Amino acid sequence: MGFVYARTLLLFLVLTLLSACSALPTRLPEASPSPQPSPTAAAQTTPTQTPEPGPPEPVFTPTPTLPDLPAPLYNITASLDDTARSVSAVEQIVYFNRGRDPLGEIPLVAGPVMYPGNFQLGGVSSSAGPALKNVTTDAGLIRLELAEPLQPGQSITLEVSFGLYLPTRVESTYQRPMVFGWSDRQINLVDWYAYVPPYIDGSGWLYHQPAPYGEHQVYETADFTVQFQLLNARAGLVVAASVPGQELNGWYQYELRAARTFVLSISPDYVVQSKQVGSTTVTTYTFPLHALAGERVLQTTAESLELYSRLFGPYPHPGLAVVEADFMDGMEFSGLFFLSNGFYNLSNGTQADFMISLAAHETAHQWWFDMVGNDQALEPWLDEALCTYSEYIYYEALHPEGLPWWWAYRVNYYEPRGPVNDTIYNPRHEVYAYRAYRDAVYLNGAVFLHELRGLIGDEAFFAFLADYSAQNREKIATSAGFFALLSEHTSADLTTIRKKYFTGQ
Ligand SMILES: [Zn+2]
């Protein structure tokens, strides 16, 4: 995420019950039936906010432990009814136990958990591997109790059918961008399917409940095969996705490898522009009024993609989509990020421009979020501080004329302070709790990285970043791992700087 305007929003939900059937993944789903209100279903999936107070603690060591086994595979077939604003889908999950612990239960994080009642489970079954003994749902999770444990090295194939009734993007109680759902000119499907969270040997399943600000989900790298169609569609709908697809007989088909998420964004208004960077196609999806600003976003994204590929390691996907968002802030996903129309509105045509710095920031998330994962709830600095400092690296390398503005208005104006290793759950009594979080994790985090770079020197700093990216590729990095690897790249005493910026050191 990039930069949130703190607001208090009121969540308005339209509840519905879609068809309950246990469909096979190879069968194409039918159009969703007329939605019916279902307060019961909503109550079952209402997430509870359970703050986890106190400073973060490193909770695990990097995964996986059996790397030769395949990553989880998600094979999803989905139909979006553009008129009913609902989705009917079937999903097959092939999951290998790549750890050392037998697994007696597998939880599925059930799609848009922040929008209770919008995800309706039709059915879930096991078609290969251990049978299911019991299925329960609570707090955004589908808990699958297995008849016998899934042993290390063994796989299970799950068939899940589900429906979504998309919420309109209206006021919510969360001080966060409303990404999932619809507006008149944009439908976004993000975190829209059930997925298996990471499992950490000796520690258990790694998932969290949402907080009023910040991201809370932790994703394992997975492979995706998606078939998607539009029903009852308005004319001229354009589909943006995490990876370029093919359209055949009305079905869009996508293959995405080694990614954290698969997302879609649909609009009748997108102006589409693209630019080639090596083997990667950068494509922008922009509302017509902002076509000129969209060209600048395309240029910035292409430049930063090329730069970060050189510094942090090659970009892994064939495409990167940039979608002008009909909501506030920016938001990163694998192979696709959103950038608020507010940034386009205020774009001033120079480099001293939040639209430019945020485009560089969200591009950096393809490394610090997608390629190198982290626990976004307990150690958010591992992606957000690195992405904010990557903005600096972008300006320094390519547009140094923007640096004085960047320091003055992106960072120092907010007088950054607070522990860089803050969590999204740290209870605060301040009116602008999000700002305290951002000032610590994003801004003070960037100040820390700049001071660290000055301390150990450019050569060691960039060698470390490249090594950190390579060592943690397709894994979930930790703060402990960050500093352990850092100590291999420098003999400098880091005690003072760690105490200055981090709690619990
Ligand atoms: Zn971010």
Residues whose N, C-alpha, C, O or C-beta is under 5 A from the ligand:
A	BS01	ZN	M1 G2 E384 C387
